[in-house]
Amino acid sequence: MDEGKKMSQFHTMWSLKQQDLVFKERLSKNKLLDSLIAKKGPLADEEEALKKKLINELMSN
């Protein structure tokens, strides 16, 4: 019985950790997009492509 409780707690902790990682990844993408948007002057082709990709990803979630 105690083993089942430990497994349940582990699964709960694992689920929270996964949610935290998803949140941190989204936050990181938001910060990167903010920095690209705030950049003065024209963006390099790679930066423009990344900006479009991040916007698409963040809007689809």
N, C-alpha and C positions, 0 to 999 in steps of 0.2 A: 504494500500500500504506500509506504514512504517513497519507494522508488518511482511510482507513478506520479506522485506529487512533485518530486524533483524533476522529472521529465517535463511535466506541465510547466513548471517554473522556467526551465531551460528554453522551451519553445516560446514562451511569452517573452523572455529576455531576448531571444534570437530575433523574434518578430520586431520588437522595439528597435533593436540595433539596425535591422534592415531598413526600417522606416527612417531612422536617423541618417543613415548613409544616403538614402534617396533625397532627403531634405537638404543635406549638405551639398550634394551634387547639383541640385537645382539652384541653391544659393550661389554656388561657385559660378554656374553658368550665367546667372543674373548679374553678378558682379563683373564678369568678363564682358557681357553685352553692354552694361552701363559704361564701362571704360571705352568700348569701341564707339558708342554713341557720343560720348563726351569729347572724343578726340577731335582736335581742331584740324582743319585742312582735309584734303581728300585722303581716303583710305587706300592702302595698297590692295591689289586684286585679292590676295589671300585674306586680308582683313575683311573686305567687303563680303566675300564668300562665307567667311565664318560668321559674320554678323547676320546674314540672311539665314544661315543654317540654325543659329541659336534662336532667332525669332521664330522660325518654323517649329522647332522643337518645343519651345516654351509655350507657344500658342496651341499646339496640339495636345498638350498635357492638361 
